[in-house]
């Protein structure tokens, strides 16, 4: 498998996949389910655009002279707060952008419990973007979709991990007044392969197809960490994080992507306009 940077450094951000003018780069899963770029060399014109765009090969030095502003806030809507991972700030930002006729990008589970980056145009669609997804998302061609919306002069809010925000800026360019980026204090991204096995385990254990999962459920309050799994047979199971194998592995850093253990974005200087945590 050929990667643009070393496999140990590659974040799977898909900047190279989106920027290749010949479409000769594809994202391929390794044995752990993590996506890495693979180049079709017989079609490659050696333009070098992938290397010039790769955020890891072109990491910007942190500018610690830039003052950072820190706010403590929450959404005034208690129901939104209850359904969100933390204080419900993202739905407030997203709702404002949608009210202005913009579009919002974020991570969502599909029907097969795979996490993809998608766009929504209506407030009623925001529910699938709320909440933490403790598995790496497949960006697909979302950066090019953002670029297309920006060319239409539409406001875009893009939410993702710091490496994804850095990749987006590398593809579409910085300084566009219609682009608002929102990153997060990222713990690291667990293996999609491990999560897929975990889904299979839950379905076998509880006898139904998993249709949704909430990793930061507040049924027992904000202080007791628990995951709620929803099944097609109507069953719902609450899993305490301390006793749950997937969350235990995630919390103890057993299942993260290799690049996450030496993340260049884990510093005060952030990739996004707003950082949530």
C-alpha positions in Angstrom: 0.0 0.0 0.0 1.4 3.4 -1.0 0.8 6.4 1.3 1.6 10.0 0.8 3.3 10.4 4.1 4.4 7.5 6.3 1.7 5.2 7.5 2.5 5.9 11.2 1.9 9.7 10.6 -1.1 9.4 8.2 -4.3 10.6 9.9 -6.6 9.3 7.1 -7.8 12.9 6.6 -8.4 12.2 2.8 -7.0 15.6 1.7 -5.0 13.8 -1.0 -8.1 11.8 -2.1 -10.1 15.0 -2.6 -7.4 17.0 -4.3 -6.1 14.5 -6.9 -7.0 16.0 -10.3 -6.8 12.5 -12.0 -8.9 10.7 -9.4 -6.1 8.1 -9.1 -6.0 8.1 -5.3 -8.5 5.9 -3.3 -8.9 5.4 0.4 -8.4 1.8 1.4 -9.0 0.1 4.8 -6.1 -1.7 6.5 -6.6 -4.7 8.8 -7.8 -2.4 11.6 -10.4 -0.7 9.4 -8.4 2.6 9.2 -8.4 4.3 5.8 -5.2 5.1 4.0 -4.6 6.5 0.5 -3.5 4.1 -2.2 -2.2 5.5 -5.5 -3.0 4.0 -8.9 0.5 4.6 -10.3 -0.4 3.8 -13.9 -2.8 6.8 -13.9 -0.7 9.2 -11.7 0.8 12.2 -13.6 3.2 13.0 -10.7 1.8 16.5 -10.4 2.8 16.5 -6.7 -0.5 18.1 -5.7 -1.2 15.4 -3.1 2.2 16.0 -1.4 1.8 19.8 -1.4 -1.7 19.4 0.1 -1.0 16.8 2.8 -1.4 18.5 6.2 1.2 16.2 7.8 3.9 17.0 5.2 3.1 20.7 5.5 2.4 21.2 9.2 2.2 24.9 10.1 4.3 26.0 13.1 2.0 26.9 16.0 1.6 30.7 16.5 1.5 31.0 20.2 1.4 34.8 19.9 -2.3 34.7 18.8 -4.5 35.3 21.8 -7.1 32.6 22.5 -10.5 33.3 23.9 -12.2 30.7 26.1 -15.9 30.7 26.9 -18.0 28.6 29.2 -21.5 28.2 27.7 -24.4 25.9 27.1 -27.5 25.7 25.0 -30.6 27.3 26.6 -32.8 24.5 25.3 -32.6 21.7 28.0 -33.9 19.1 25.5 -31.0 19.9 23.1 -28.5 19.7 25.9 -29.8 16.4 27.0 -29.4 15.0 23.5 -25.9 16.5 22.9 -22.5 15.2 24.0 -21.7 18.2 26.1 -23.5 21.6 26.4 -25.3 21.7 23.0 -23.2 24.5 21.5 -22.8 22.8 18.1 -26.6 22.7 17.5 -26.7 26.4 18.3 -24.0 27.2 15.8 -25.5 24.9 13.2 -29.0 26.3 13.7 -27.7 29.8 13.1 -26.0 28.8 9.9 -29.1 27.0 8.6 -31.2 30.0 9.4 -29.0 32.0 7.2 -29.5 29.6 4.3 -26.2 27.8 4.8 -25.2 24.1 5.0 -23.7 22.1 7.9 -21.3 19.2 7.6 -20.7 16.7 10.4 -20.3 13.0 11.3 -23.3 10.7 11.2 -24.0 7.0 11.5 -25.5 5.4 8.4 -27.9 2.3 8.4 -24.9 0.0 8.7 -23.5 1.9 11.7 -20.7 3.3 9.7 -19.7 6.9 10.4 -19.6 9.2 7.4 -19.3 12.9 7.0 -22.5 14.3 5.5 -24.2 17.6 4.9 -27.6 18.8 6.1 -29.8 21.7 4.9 -32.6 21.7 7.5 -32.8 21.9 11.3 -34.8 18.8 11.4 -31.8 16.9 10.0 -29.4 18.1 12.7 -30.2 15.3 15.1 -27.9 12.8 13.3 -25.0 15.1 13.6 -25.3 15.7 17.4 -23.4 13.6 19.9 -20.0 12.0 19.9 -19.1 9.3 17.5 -16.1 7.5 19.0 -14.9 6.0 15.7 -13.1 7.6 12.8 -15.5 9.0 10.1 -15.1 8.5 6.4 -14.8 11.9 4.9 -15.4 10.8 1.3 -15.5 13.8 -1.0 -16.9 16.1 1.6 -14.2 18.7 1.1 -15.0 19.1 -2.6 -18.7 19.4 -1.7 -17.8 22.2 0.7 -15.8 23.9 -2.1 -18.8 23.7 -4.4 -21.1 25.3 -1.8 -18.5 28.1 -1.2 -18.4 28.8 -4.9 -22.2 29.2 -4.7 -21.6 31.8 -2.0 -23.3 29.7 0.6 -22.2 29.7 4.2 -20.8 26.4 5.4 -20.2 25.1 8.9 -17.9 22.1 8.9 -17.4 20.1 12.1 -14.7 17.5 12.5 -11.5 16.4 14.2 -8.6 18.9 14.0 -6.8 16.8 11.3 -10.0 16.9 9.2 -10.3 20.6 9.6 -6.7 21.1 8.6 -7.3 18.9 5.6 -10.4 20.9 4.6 -8.5 24.1 4.7 -5.7 22.6 2.7 -8.2 21.6 -0.1 -10.5 24.7 -0.2 -8.0 27.3 1.0 -8.1 29.6 4.1 -9.7 32.9 4.6 -13.1 32.3 3.0 -15.5 34.4 4.9 -18.3 32.0 4.2 -16.5 29.0 5.8 -16.8 28.4 9.5 -14.9 25.5 11.0 -15.4 23.7 14.3 -12.9 21.2 15.7 -12.9 19.5 19.0 -10.7 18.4 21.8 -10.0 15.0 20.3 -9.0 12.0 22.4 -8.0 10.1 19.3 -10.0 8.0 16.8 -10.7 4.3 17.6 -10.4 1.6 15.0 -13.5 1.3 12.7 -12.7 -2.4 12.5 -12.9 -2.8 16.3 -16.1 -0.8 16.3 -17.6 -3.1 13.6 -16.7 -6.1 15.8 -18.3 -4.4 18.8 -21.5 -3.8 16.8 -21.6 -7.5 15.9 -21.0 -8.4 19.6 -23.9 -6.2 20.8 -26.2 -7.6 18.1 -25.4 -11.1 19.1 -25.7 -10.4 22.8 -29.0 -8.6 22.6 -30.6 -10.3 19.7 -31.4 -7.5 17.3 -29.8 -5.2 14.7 -28.1 -2.1 16.2 -29.8 1.0 14.8 -28.4 3.7 17.0 -25.9 4.3 19.8 -25.4 7.2 22.2 -22.0 7.3 23.7 -22.6 10.2 26.1 -26.1 9.5 27.4 -27.3 11.6 30.3 -30.1 9.4 31.6 -28.1 9.0 34.8 -26.9 12.6 34.8 -23.8 14.3 33.5 -21.4 12.7 36.0 -22.0 9.0 35.3 -20.6 8.0 31.9 -22.8 5.5 30.1 -23.5 4.3 26.5 -27.1 3.5 25.3 -27.5 1.1 22.4 -30.8 0.9 20.5 -31.9 -2.1 18.6 -34.4 -2.8 15.7 -36.4 -5.1 18.0 -37.2 -2.1 20.2 -34.8 -3.1 23.0 -32.6 -0.5 24.6 -29.5 -1.3 26.7 -27.6 1.0 29.0 -23.9 0.1 29.2 -21.7 1.6 31.9 -18.4 2.8 30.3 -16.3 1.2 33.1 -17.8 -2.2 32.2 -18.0 -1.8 28.4 -15.2 -3.3 26.4 -15.3 -0.8 23.5 -15.3 2.3 25.8 -12.7 0.7 28.1 -10.3 0.2 25.1 -11.0 3.8 23.9 -10.5 5.4 27.3 -7.3 3.5 27.9 -5.9 4.3 24.4 -5.7 0.7 23.2 -7.6 1.1 19.9 -6.5 4.4 18.5 -5.0 5.2 15.1 -1.2 5.2 15.2 -1.0 8.9 14.2 -3.1 9.8 17.3 -0.3 8.9 19.7 1.8 11.7 18.3 -0.9 14.1 17.1 0.6 17.4 15.8 -2.8 19.1 16.5 -2.7 18.5 20.2 -1.7 22.0 21.2 -3.2 25.3 22.1 -3.1 26.6 18.5 -6.1 25.0 16.9 -7.1 24.2 13.4 -10.7 25.3 13.6 -12.3 28.7 14.1 -14.0 27.3 17.2 -12.9 24.4 19.4 -15.5 22.5 21.4 -14.6 20.4 24.5 
